[in-house]
Amino acid sequence: MAADEPITISHEAVIHEADLEENFIRSSGPGGQNVNKVATAVQLRFDARNAAGLSERVRARALKLAGQRATKEGVIVIEAGRYRTQEQNRADARTRLTELVAKAAEPPPPPRKKTRPTKGSVERRLKSKAGRSTVKKLRGRVSDD
């Protein structure tokens, strides 16, 4: 993937390089003493609210799916520190952002069709309720008639 090449997910979702900002921070992950000296973790910031490559539907859904990773300003922040190198963490952060936007770009599921219970299932349910009622009535006090 070239440095200035946009990431195309669908016709509604394209991530442009100008919308991304990367900061390298110290990682808490693997790396031994190296983690105390080298900033290998990546903090990827994607300005979803102002991104030109996203449709309104995808933008709203991406911010909703991001949850706490989205700021009030509409910036999605992804931190990646799983690996020991900057390159691997950078690729991991971009992959995770791409997956999030791809999930947001999926078409909504078809509306649910209302169904009614079958006559037999209604009868079975009522019969079992009547049986439970009888059992509970028999648990009461015994009268001397």
Secondary structure as UniProt FT lines:
FT   STRAND          7..8
FT   STRAND          13..15
FT   HELIX           17..19
FT   STRAND          20..25
FT   HELIX           32..36
FT   STRAND          41..47
FT   TURN            49..50
FT   TURN            52..53
FT   HELIX           56..66
FT   HELIX           67..69
FT   TURN            72..73
FT   STRAND          75..80
FT   HELIX           86..105
FT   HELIX           119..138
//
